[in-house]
Amino acid sequence: MADGNGTRRLTVELGERSYPVLIGPGLLKEAGRHFREAGIPQGGSVLIVTDGTVDRLYGALAEEALRTAGYRTARTAVPPGETSKSLDMFERVITAALEAGLDRGSTIAALGGGVVGDLAGFAAAAYMRGVRFVQMPTTIQAHDSSVGGKVGINHRLAKNIIGAFHQPALVLYDLDTLATLPAREVRAGLAEIVKEGLIWDRELVRWCDENAGRLLALEPDALGHALHEGCRIKAAVVARDERENDLRAILNYGHTIGHALEAVADYRDLLHGEAIAIGMVGAARLAARFGRDPSLAEEVERLMRKFGLPVRIPAGYDTEAIMAAMMHDKKVRDGRLTFILPVEPGRVEIRRDVPPEWVREVLDGLKEA
């Protein structure tokens, strides 16, 4: 339930490393107050890491809000897009931190989507062996990556293969920033909210299905509710398994195929949520090979189509290249792929016994004619 200002709140429960997640309108303008309430010492240095697009829209607003509240600030921007999750951009952020004089009591704040959050978070985990970190997401997609502390960058052979666990001190989710998202980004972000329902909460799946139009139109109350529910599910899973020893792996539904598609596309052709949507359909088809109801795969595909998401692998993607990319995935154990397969809406299972020939057949079946 939102408060009088339209802000929804929840806590990621991790003992002494617990932190608040605030979701609502106008939060960037009050960033200084929220930083103080989260225990970030007033007067300390804050490096805002953003991308060129978000910087032009909200960079000055966020920096002024922190500076007015008494924080010493600096700002650096990387190019938009997945290719900025790289060693070169990591070095750029570290250089900016050094030039700004950040010390062990300083804070790195990510203002942007999942790429910026992952990059800035990894820099915060590595700089001086770890400094405070704040997530200020500006995309729907980033609701998933901003909660849980998984941060990292890509290698040309595999996505997120270089990284760390580094929990934020605060997640500040200003809904006003979502109004400037392109429609394609909106659709891709909503894929992850539907995913969280599919792995954990049948009621959220039903609600998303019934409210797809309101979500695609960025209706504030619907969007605030969906983001709160997505973050709530992510927080519940992370609280039980912070470092992905077992349960947290279910959050990777659709990601085994999806990450491989992104890698084969050199992180250029498909948005993350689009690749995951295709991956979820593929995983549901694999589940049918294990005797699950085939109508479940049809239902997943229907939901993806309802949100305007792709459900087929683009023409020209080579099956063996996708298989090779999967084998570089960090979820591979003892040479075996890990798949999260749906059992029913709201419940999935972790399987490491999927025959490679089944995967190839499903990939071929997903290709556009």
C-alpha positions as CSV (number, residue, x, y, z in Angstrom):
1,M,0.0,0.0,0.0
2,A,1.3,3.5,-0.9
3,D,1.6,6.2,1.7
4,G,0.0,9.7,1.3
5,N,2.8,10.7,-1.1
6,G,2.3,7.6,-3.3
7,T,5.5,5.9,-2.0
8,R,5.6,2.2,-1.5
9,R,8.2,0.8,0.9
10,L,9.7,-2.6,1.6
11,T,12.9,-3.9,3.3
12,V,15.3,-6.5,2.0
13,E,15.9,-8.5,5.1
14,L,19.6,-9.4,5.4
15,G,20.3,-8.9,9.1
16,E,22.8,-6.0,9.6
17,R,23.0,-5.5,5.8
18,S,19.2,-5.0,5.4
19,Y,18.2,-2.0,3.3
20,P,15.1,-0.1,2.3
21,V,13.5,0.0,-1.2
22,L,11.4,3.1,-1.9
23,I,9.1,3.2,-4.9
24,G,7.2,6.3,-5.8
25,P,7.0,9.7,-7.6
26,G,9.4,12.6,-7.0
27,L,11.9,10.6,-5.0
28,L,15.0,12.0,-6.8
29,K,14.1,15.6,-5.7
30,E,14.3,14.3,-2.1
31,A,17.3,12.1,-2.6
32,G,19.4,13.9,0.1
33,R,16.8,13.2,2.8
34,H,16.5,9.6,1.8
35,F,20.2,9.2,1.8
36,R,20.4,10.5,5.3
37,E,17.5,8.3,6.5
38,A,19.4,5.3,5.1
39,G,22.4,6.2,7.2
40,I,24.6,7.7,4.6
41,P,26.6,10.4,6.4
42,Q,25.9,13.9,5.4
43,G,29.0,15.7,4.1
44,G,30.4,12.5,2.5
45,S,31.4,12.2,-1.1
46,V,29.0,10.7,-3.6
47,L,29.9,9.7,-7.2
48,I,26.9,9.4,-9.4
49,V,27.4,6.9,-12.3
50,T,24.9,7.2,-15.1
51,D,24.7,6.9,-18.9
52,G,24.6,9.7,-21.5
53,T,20.8,9.5,-22.0
54,V,19.8,9.5,-18.4
55,D,22.4,12.1,-17.5
56,R,20.8,14.6,-19.9
57,L,17.4,13.9,-18.3
58,Y,18.1,13.5,-14.6
59,G,21.8,13.8,-13.9
60,A,21.7,17.4,-12.8
61,L,18.5,16.9,-10.8
62,A,20.0,14.1,-8.8
63,E,23.3,15.8,-8.2
64,E,21.7,19.1,-7.1
65,A,19.4,17.2,-4.7
66,L,22.4,15.6,-3.0
67,R,24.5,18.7,-3.1
68,T,21.7,20.8,-1.5
69,A,21.5,18.3,1.3
70,G,25.2,18.7,2.1
71,Y,26.8,15.9,0.1
72,R,30.0,16.4,-1.9
73,T,29.2,15.2,-5.4
74,A,30.8,14.2,-8.7
75,R,29.2,12.7,-11.8
76,T,30.4,10.5,-14.7
77,A,28.5,9.1,-17.6
78,V,29.1,6.0,-19.8
79,P,27.5,5.3,-23.3
80,P,24.0,3.9,-23.1
81,G,23.6,0.2,-23.8
82,E,24.7,-3.3,-22.7
83,T,28.2,-2.8,-24.3
84,S,29.0,-0.4,-21.4
85,K,29.1,-3.4,-19.0
86,S,32.8,-3.9,-19.9
87,L,36.2,-3.8,-18.5
88,D,36.9,-0.5,-20.3
89,M,33.9,1.2,-18.7
90,F,34.7,-0.3,-15.3
91,E,38.1,1.3,-15.5
92,R,36.5,4.6,-16.5
93,V,34.3,4.6,-13.3
94,I,37.3,3.7,-11.1
95,T,39.2,6.6,-12.6
96,A,36.3,8.9,-12.0
97,A,36.2,7.8,-8.3
98,L,39.9,8.4,-7.9
99,E,39.7,11.8,-9.6
100,A,36.8,12.8,-7.3
101,G,38.8,11.8,-4.3
102,L,36.5,9.1,-3.0
103,D,37.7,7.3,0.1
104,R,36.4,4.3,2.0
105,G,33.6,6.3,3.6
106,S,32.3,7.5,0.2
107,T,29.3,6.3,-1.8
108,I,28.9,5.3,-5.5
109,A,25.3,5.9,-6.7
110,A,23.9,4.2,-9.8
111,L,21.4,6.4,-11.7
112,G,20.1,4.5,-14.7
113,G,19.0,1.1,-15.8
114,G,20.4,-2.3,-15.1
115,V,23.6,-1.8,-17.1
116,V,24.5,1.3,-15.0
117,G,23.5,-0.5,-11.8
118,D,25.5,-3.6,-12.5
119,L,28.6,-1.5,-13.6
120,A,28.5,1.0,-10.8
121,G,27.8,-1.7,-8.3
122,F,30.8,-3.7,-9.4
123,A,32.9,-0.6,-9.2
124,A,31.6,0.0,-5.7
125,A,32.4,-3.6,-4.7
126,A,36.0,-3.3,-6.0
127,Y,37.0,0.3,-5.2
128,M,39.2,0.2,-2.1
129,R,37.8,-3.4,-1.6
130,G,34.3,-2.1,-1.2
131,V,32.5,1.2,-0.6
132,R,28.9,2.1,0.0
133,F,26.5,1.7,-2.9
134,V,23.1,3.2,-3.8
135,Q,20.7,2.1,-6.6
136,M,18.6,4.8,-8.3
137,P,16.9,2.8,-11.1
138,T,15.3,4.7,-14.0
139,T,13.9,1.7,-16.0
140,I,11.4,-1.0,-15.3
141,Q,14.0,-3.6,-16.1
142,A,16.2,-2.4,-13.3
143,H,13.6,-3.3,-10.6
144,D,15.0,-6.8,-10.9
145,S,18.7,-6.0,-10.9
146,S,18.6,-3.1,-8.3
147,V,17.5,-5.5,-5.6
148,G,19.7,-8.4,-4.4
149,G,23.3,-7.2,-4.7
150,K,24.4,-9.1,-7.8
151,V,26.7,-6.7,-9.7
152,G,29.1,-7.3,-12.5
153,I,30.2,-6.8,-16.1
154,N,30.3,-8.9,-19.3
155,H,33.0,-10.6,-21.1
156,R,32.8,-10.9,-24.9
157,L,32.2,-14.6,-24.5
158,A,29.6,-14.5,-21.6
159,K,27.2,-12.2,-19.9
160,N,27.8,-11.2,-16.2
161,I,30.8,-13.6,-15.9
162,I,32.8,-11.0,-14.0
163,G,31.1,-9.8,-10.8
164,A,30.5,-9.9,-7.1
165,F,27.8,-9.8,-4.5
166,H,27.6,-6.2,-3.1
167,Q,24.3,-5.2,-1.5
168,P,23.2,-1.5,-1.8
169,A,22.5,0.7,1.2
170,L,19.3,2.0,-0.4
171,V,17.2,1.5,-3.5
172,L,15.5,4.8,-4.5
173,Y,13.0,4.1,-7.4
174,D,11.5,7.4,-8.7
175,L,8.5,6.5,-10.9
176,D,8.6,9.9,-12.6
177,T,11.8,8.8,-14.5
178,L,9.9,5.9,-16.2
179,A,7.7,8.4,-18.2
180,T,10.6,9.0,-20.6
181,L,11.2,5.3,-21.5
182,P,10.8,4.2,-25.1
183,A,7.9,1.8,-25.6
184,R,10.3,-1.0,-26.4
185,E,12.1,-0.5,-23.1
186,V,8.8,-0.6,-21.3
187,R,7.9,-3.9,-22.8
188,A,11.3,-5.4,-22.1
189,G,11.1,-4.3,-18.5
190,L,7.7,-5.8,-17.9
191,A,9.0,-9.2,-19.0
192,E,10.9,-9.5,-15.7
193,I,7.8,-8.7,-13.7
194,V,5.8,-11.4,-15.4
195,K,8.8,-13.7,-14.8
196,E,8.7,-13.1,-11.1
197,G,5.0,-14.0,-11.1
198,L,5.7,-17.2,-13.1
199,I,8.4,-18.4,-10.6
200,W,6.7,-17.4,-7.3
201,D,3.2,-15.9,-7.3
202,R,0.3,-17.2,-9.5
203,E,-1.8,-14.2,-8.4
204,L,0.8,-11.7,-9.8
205,V,0.6,-13.6,-13.1
206,R,-3.2,-13.2,-13.2
207,W,-3.0,-9.6,-12.2
208,C,-0.4,-8.8,-14.9
209,D,-2.5,-10.5,-17.5
210,E,-5.6,-8.5,-16.5
211,N,-3.7,-5.2,-16.2
212,A,-1.4,-5.5,-19.2
213,G,-2.9,-2.4,-20.9
214,R,-2.5,-0.2,-17.8
215,L,1.1,-1.4,-17.4
216,L,2.0,-0.7,-21.0
217,A,0.4,2.7,-20.7
218,L,2.6,3.4,-17.6
219,E,-0.4,4.1,-15.4
220,P,1.3,5.2,-12.1
221,D,-0.8,3.2,-9.6
222,A,-0.6,0.0,-11.7
223,L,3.1,0.4,-12.3
224,G,3.9,1.2,-8.7
225,H,2.0,-2.0,-7.6
226,A,3.7,-4.2,-10.2
227,L,7.2,-2.9,-9.3
228,H,6.5,-3.3,-5.6
229,E,5.4,-6.9,-6.1
230,G,8.4,-7.7,-8.3
231,C,10.8,-6.2,-5.8
232,R,8.9,-8.0,-3.0
233,I,9.4,-11.4,-4.6
234,K,13.0,-10.7,-5.4
235,A,13.6,-9.5,-1.8
236,A,11.9,-12.7,-0.4
237,V,14.1,-15.0,-2.5
238,V,17.3,-13.0,-1.8
239,A,16.6,-13.1,2.0
240,R,16.5,-16.9,1.8
241,D,19.5,-17.4,-0.5
242,E,21.7,-14.3,-0.8
243,R,24.5,-15.9,-2.8
244,E,22.6,-18.1,-5.1
245,N,23.5,-21.4,-3.5
246,D,20.2,-22.9,-4.4
247,L,16.8,-21.2,-4.3
248,R,18.0,-17.9,-5.8
249,A,18.7,-19.7,-9.0
250,I,15.0,-19.7,-9.8
251,L,15.3,-16.0,-10.6
252,N,17.2,-17.1,-13.7
253,Y,14.0,-18.5,-15.4
254,G,14.5,-17.8,-19.1
255,H,18.1,-16.7,-18.6
256,T,20.0,-19.7,-19.7
257,I,18.7,-19.3,-23.3
258,G,18.3,-15.6,-22.9
259,H,21.9,-14.8,-21.9
260,A,23.2,-17.0,-24.7
261,L,21.1,-15.1,-27.2
262,E,22.4,-11.8,-25.9
263,A,26.0,-13.0,-26.2
264,V,25.5,-14.3,-29.8
265,A,24.0,-11.0,-30.7
266,D,27.0,-9.2,-29.2
267,Y,24.6,-7.5,-26.8
268,R,23.3,-5.3,-29.6
269,D,20.2,-6.8,-31.3
270,L,18.1,-7.8,-28.4
271,L,17.2,-6.0,-25.2
272,H,17.7,-8.1,-22.1
273,G,14.0,-8.5,-21.4
274,E,13.4,-9.5,-25.0
275,A,16.0,-12.2,-24.8
276,I,14.6,-13.4,-21.5
277,A,11.0,-13.6,-23.0
278,I,12.3,-15.9,-25.7
279,G,14.2,-17.9,-23.1
280,M,11.1,-18.3,-20.9
281,V,9.1,-19.7,-23.9
282,G,12.0,-22.1,-24.6
283,A,12.3,-23.2,-21.0
284,A,8.5,-23.9,-20.9
285,R,8.9,-26.1,-24.1
286,L,11.7,-28.0,-22.4
287,A,9.5,-28.5,-19.4
288,A,7.0,-30.2,-21.7
289,R,9.8,-32.7,-22.6
290,F,9.8,-33.7,-18.9
291,G,6.1,-34.4,-19.0
292,R,4.7,-31.0,-17.9
293,D,1.4,-29.9,-19.4
294,P,2.2,-28.5,-22.9
295,S,-0.5,-25.9,-22.4
296,L,1.9,-24.2,-19.9
297,A,4.3,-23.3,-22.8
298,E,1.4,-22.0,-24.8
299,E,0.3,-19.9,-21.8
300,V,3.8,-18.4,-21.4
301,E,4.0,-17.6,-25.1
302,R,0.5,-16.0,-24.9
303,L,1.6,-13.8,-22.0
304,M,4.8,-12.7,-23.8
305,R,2.8,-11.8,-26.9
306,K,0.3,-9.8,-24.9
307,F,3.1,-7.6,-23.6
308,G,4.4,-7.2,-27.1
309,L,7.5,-9.3,-26.5
310,P,9.3,-11.5,-29.0
311,V,8.8,-15.3,-28.7
312,R,11.0,-16.5,-31.5
313,I,14.7,-16.5,-32.1
314,P,15.6,-14.0,-34.9
315,A,16.5,-15.5,-38.2
316,G,20.2,-16.0,-38.7
317,Y,21.1,-17.1,-35.2
318,D,23.2,-20.2,-35.3
319,T,22.1,-23.0,-33.0
320,E,25.7,-24.2,-32.3
321,A,26.8,-20.7,-31.5
322,I,23.9,-20.4,-29.0
323,M,24.9,-23.8,-27.4
324,A,28.5,-22.7,-27.2
325,A,27.5,-19.4,-25.5
326,M,25.4,-21.4,-23.0
327,M,28.5,-23.5,-22.0
328,H,30.2,-20.2,-21.0
329,D,27.3,-19.3,-18.7
330,K,28.3,-19.1,-15.0
331,K,25.4,-21.4,-14.2
332,V,27.2,-24.4,-15.9
333,R,28.3,-26.9,-13.3
334,D,30.5,-29.9,-14.1
335,G,29.8,-29.4,-17.7
336,R,26.1,-29.5,-17.3
337,L,23.6,-26.7,-18.1
338,T,21.3,-25.4,-15.4
339,F,17.7,-24.7,-16.5
340,I,14.8,-23.3,-14.5
341,L,11.7,-25.0,-15.8
342,P,8.1,-24.0,-15.0
343,V,5.9,-26.6,-13.3
344,E,2.8,-24.4,-13.2
345,P,2.2,-20.6,-13.0
346,G,3.9,-19.5,-9.8
347,R,6.2,-22.6,-9.4
348,V,9.4,-23.7,-11.1
349,E,12.1,-26.3,-10.6
350,I,15.8,-26.3,-11.0
351,R,17.1,-29.0,-13.4
352,R,20.6,-30.0,-14.4
353,D,19.7,-33.0,-16.4
354,V,18.4,-31.5,-19.6
355,P,19.8,-33.4,-22.6
356,P,21.7,-31.1,-25.0
357,E,19.9,-32.6,-27.9
358,W,16.6,-31.5,-26.4
359,V,18.0,-28.0,-26.1
360,R,19.1,-28.0,-29.7
361,E,15.7,-29.2,-30.9
362,V,13.9,-26.5,-28.8
363,L,16.2,-23.8,-30.2
364,D,15.6,-24.9,-33.7
365,G,11.8,-25.0,-33.1
366,L,12.0,-21.4,-31.8
367,K,13.6,-19.9,-34.8
368,E,11.8,-17.6,-37.1
369,A,11.0,-19.0,-40.5
